[in-house]
Amino acid sequence: MKQRNDFKVYEGTNRQGAVVWHIKIGGAKGQIITTCRSIEKAIEQAQQLNIDPYYFDRGFTRADRVAAHDNNYGKET
């Protein structure tokens, strides 16, 4: 599988003036995909998005959300 280089991390500020890191696509003036409070988390998420552009969409079906909060979901009784 091809490794992408579309998603990059840029430093910015939030409304309160605190430093945050934006993951953008399309360069410095590109679209913000998400914002992180730590550089480590931003880098890790950007790497995952470059591997799989649908990384944030995985695991968000209704069944996945229910299973994450219910330890007995899907088990036979």
The 8 nearest C-alpha neighbors of each residue, nearest first, counted from 0:
[[1, 2, 50, 3, 51, 49, 52, 4],
 [0, 2, 3, 50, 49, 51, 4, 52],
 [3, 1, 50, 49, 0, 4, 51, 46],
 [4, 2, 49, 5, 1, 50, 6, 48],
 [3, 5, 49, 6, 2, 7, 46, 50],
 [6, 4, 24, 3, 49, 7, 25, 26],
 [5, 7, 24, 45, 23, 4, 49, 22],
 [8, 6, 22, 23, 45, 5, 24, 9],
 [7, 9, 22, 21, 20, 23, 41, 42],
 [10, 8, 21, 20, 22, 11, 7, 27],
 [11, 9, 20, 19, 21, 8, 18, 12],
 [10, 12, 19, 20, 18, 9, 21, 13],
 [13, 11, 18, 16, 19, 17, 14, 10],
 [12, 14, 16, 15, 17, 19, 18, 11],
 [15, 13, 16, 12, 17, 18, 11, 19],
 [14, 16, 13, 17, 12, 18, 19, 11],
 [15, 17, 13, 12, 14, 18, 11, 19],
 [18, 16, 12, 13, 15, 19, 14, 11],
 [17, 19, 12, 11, 16, 13, 20, 10],
 [20, 18, 36, 12, 11, 35, 10, 17],
 [19, 21, 10, 35, 9, 34, 11, 36],
 [22, 20, 34, 9, 8, 33, 23, 10],
 [21, 23, 8, 33, 7, 32, 31, 34],
 [24, 22, 31, 32, 30, 7, 6, 29],
 [23, 25, 6, 29, 30, 5, 26, 7],
 [24, 26, 29, 23, 30, 5, 27, 28],
 [27, 25, 29, 28, 24, 23, 7, 5],
 [26, 28, 29, 25, 9, 23, 24, 7],
 [29, 27, 26, 30, 25, 23, 24, 31],
 [30, 28, 25, 26, 24, 27, 23, 31],
 [29, 31, 23, 24, 32, 25, 28, 26],
 [32, 30, 23, 33, 22, 21, 29, 24],
 [31, 33, 23, 22, 30, 24, 34, 21],
 [34, 32, 22, 31, 21, 35, 23, 20],
 [33, 35, 21, 20, 22, 19, 36, 32],
 [36, 34, 20, 41, 37, 19, 21, 40],
 [35, 37, 19, 20, 38, 34, 18, 40],
 [38, 36, 39, 40, 35, 41, 20, 19],
 [37, 39, 41, 40, 42, 20, 36, 35],
 [38, 40, 42, 37, 41, 43, 44, 35],
 [41, 39, 43, 37, 42, 38, 44, 35],
 [42, 40, 38, 44, 39, 43, 35, 45],
 [43, 41, 45, 39, 40, 44, 38, 46],
 [42, 44, 40, 46, 41, 45, 39, 47],
 [43, 45, 47, 41, 46, 42, 40, 48],
 [46, 44, 48, 42, 47, 43, 6, 41],
 [47, 45, 49, 43, 44, 48, 42, 50],
 [46, 48, 44, 50, 45, 49, 51, 43],
 [49, 47, 52, 51, 45, 50, 46, 54],
 [50, 48, 3, 46, 47, 51, 4, 6],
 [49, 51, 47, 48, 2, 3, 46, 52],
 [50, 52, 48, 54, 53, 49, 47, 3],
 [51, 53, 48, 54, 49, 50, 47, 55],
 [54, 52, 56, 51, 55, 57, 48, 50],
 [55, 53, 51, 56, 52, 57, 48, 47],
 [54, 56, 53, 57, 48, 52, 58, 59],
 [57, 55, 53, 54, 59, 58, 60, 52],
 [58, 56, 54, 55, 59, 53, 60, 63],
 [57, 59, 63, 60, 56, 64, 55, 62],
 [60, 58, 57, 63, 56, 64, 61, 62],
 [61, 59, 63, 62, 58, 64, 57, 56],
 [60, 62, 64, 63, 65, 59, 66, 58],
 [61, 63, 65, 60, 64, 66, 59, 67],
 [64, 62, 66, 60, 61, 65, 58, 59],
 [65, 63, 61, 67, 66, 62, 59, 60],
 [66, 64, 62, 68, 67, 63, 69, 61],
 [67, 65, 69, 63, 68, 72, 64, 62],
 [66, 68, 64, 65, 69, 63, 70, 62],
 [69, 67, 65, 66, 70, 64, 72, 63],
 [70, 68, 66, 72, 71, 67, 65, 64],
 [69, 71, 72, 68, 66, 67, 74, 73],
 [70, 72, 69, 74, 73, 66, 75, 76],
 [73, 71, 66, 69, 74, 70, 65, 68],
 [72, 74, 71, 75, 66, 70, 69, 62],
 [75, 73, 71, 72, 76, 70, 66, 69],
 [74, 76, 73, 71, 72, 70, 69, 66],
 [75, 74, 71, 73, 72, 70, 69, 66]]
